[in-house]
C-alpha cells in the first residue's frame, strides 16, 4: 500500500488506521516505511507592475509512506480491500498494488 498526503500528521494517522483494520481482520502487515518527501517551490511576484525584485515563495510538501502486506488468505485480503474502499482515511491517497501469486491449473499429460 502506498500512501500520499500533504500533511505528516494526517498520513501518520491514516497508516495507523490501516494497520489497525488489518490487525482486526487478521491480515499481516509490516512496519510503516517512510519514503522520501517531495518539495515543490513556487515563486510569485508580489506586485504585477513594477518591483520585480519583490517576490514571495511558497512550498508544497508531499509525504509518502509504504506498508507491505504479507502472505494472508485471499478472502481476508478481499475483505480488507473492500473495507478500505468503503471507509478510506480522509486526506490521503492510497494506491494498492496487489501481487498475489495465482496458481495455474496443471495440464494433463
C-alpha positions in Angstrom: 0.0 0.0 0.0 1.4 3.4 -1.0 0.1 6.5 0.9 0.5 10.1 -0.3 -0.6 13.2 1.7 0.3 16.9 2.1 0.3 16.7 5.9 2.6 14.5 8.0 0.1 14.1 10.9 -2.7 13.0 8.5 -0.5 10.4 6.8 0.6 9.0 10.2 -3.0 8.7 11.4 -4.0 7.0 8.1 -1.2 4.5 8.3 -2.1 3.7 12.0 -5.8 3.4 10.9 -5.0 1.0 8.1 -2.7 -1.2 10.3 -5.5 -1.4 12.9 -8.0 -2.5 10.3 -5.5 -5.1 9.1 -4.9 -6.4 12.6 -8.6 -6.7 13.3 -9.2 -8.6 10.0 -6.1 -10.9 10.5 -4.0 -9.5 7.7 -0.2 -9.5 8.4 1.4 -6.1 7.7 4.9 -4.8 8.0 6.0 -1.6 9.7 5.3 1.8 8.2 8.2 2.7 5.9 8.6 6.5 5.4 9.6 7.3 1.8 11.4 10.5 0.7 9.2 13.6 0.7 9.0 15.8 -2.3 9.1 19.6 -2.1 7.8 21.9 -4.8 8.9 25.5 -4.6 6.7 28.3 -6.2 7.9 31.9 -6.7 5.3 34.6 -7.2 5.7 38.3 -7.9 4.1 40.4 -5.1 3.3 43.3 -7.5 2.1 42.8 -11.0 3.7 46.0 -12.4 7.0 47.3 -11.0 9.1 45.9 -8.1 10.3 42.8 -9.9 12.7 42.0 -7.0 9.9 41.8 -4.5 8.8 38.2 -4.7 7.2 35.7 -2.4 8.0 32.0 -2.2 5.7 29.1 -1.3 6.4 25.4 -0.9 4.3 22.3 -1.1 5.5 19.1 0.5 4.2 15.7 -0.4 4.8 13.0 2.3 4.8 9.3 1.3 4.5 6.1 3.3 4.6 2.4 2.4 3.0 -0.6 4.2 3.7 -4.1 2.9 1.1 -6.8 3.3 2.5 -10.3 3.7 1.0 -13.7 2.9 -2.6 -13.8 4.1 -5.6 -15.7 2.9 -7.1 -14.3 -0.3 -10.5 -14.0 1.4 -9.1 -11.8 4.2 -7.3 -9.6 1.6 -10.6 -9.1 -0.3 -12.4 -8.1 2.8 -9.6 -5.8 3.8 -9.6 -4.1 0.4 -13.4 -3.7 0.5 -13.1 -2.2 3.9 -10.5 0.3 2.7 -12.7 1.3 -0.2 -15.8 1.6 2.0 -14.1 3.7 4.7 -11.0 5.4 3.3 -9.0 7.7 5.5 -9.6 11.4 4.7 -6.9 13.5 3.0 -4.8 10.6 1.9 -4.3 8.9 -1.5 -3.9 5.2 -1.2 -2.6 3.1 -4.1 -3.0 -0.7 -3.8 -0.6 -2.9 -5.7 -1.9 -6.5 -5.5 0.8 -9.0 -6.3 -0.9 -12.3 -5.4 0.6 -15.5 -6.7 -2.1 -17.1 -8.9 -1.9 -20.8 -9.1 -2.1 -22.1 -12.6 -4.0 -25.4 -13.2 -1.8 -28.4 -14.0 -2.1 -29.6 -17.6 -2.9 -33.3 -18.0 -0.1 -35.3 -19.8 
